[in-house]
Amino acid sequence: MRRIPVSSRAVVSVGYDAGTSTLEVEYVSGGVYRYSPVPRRVFDGLLAADSIGTYLTTHVKPHYPYARVG
């Protein structure tokens, strides 16, 4: 999945696959995780958030299943 760099202390890059509703997050720690099924509006909110780390903790992690892929 193609990811885009973001400005965050916790996250290096994020990507989204609309076909599978999958959000991919590369953390500063080196881990890469896929969250699914994540609606496009949640990904858009992530990109617009003042704090990507806080948005992930509040709007993504507690609501969507994930798997470490890297």
NORFENFEN-V109631 format. One record per helix or strand of 3 or more residues. SS is the DSSP state (H for helix, E for strand). FROM is the first residue (numbers start at 1). LEN is the number of residues. If there is no record, write none. Layout:
# NORFENFEN-V109631
<<SS,FROM,LEN> <SS,FROM,LEN>>
This chain:
# NORFENFEN-V109631
<<E,11,7> <E,22,6> <E,32,5> <H,40,9> <H,52,9> <E,65,4>>
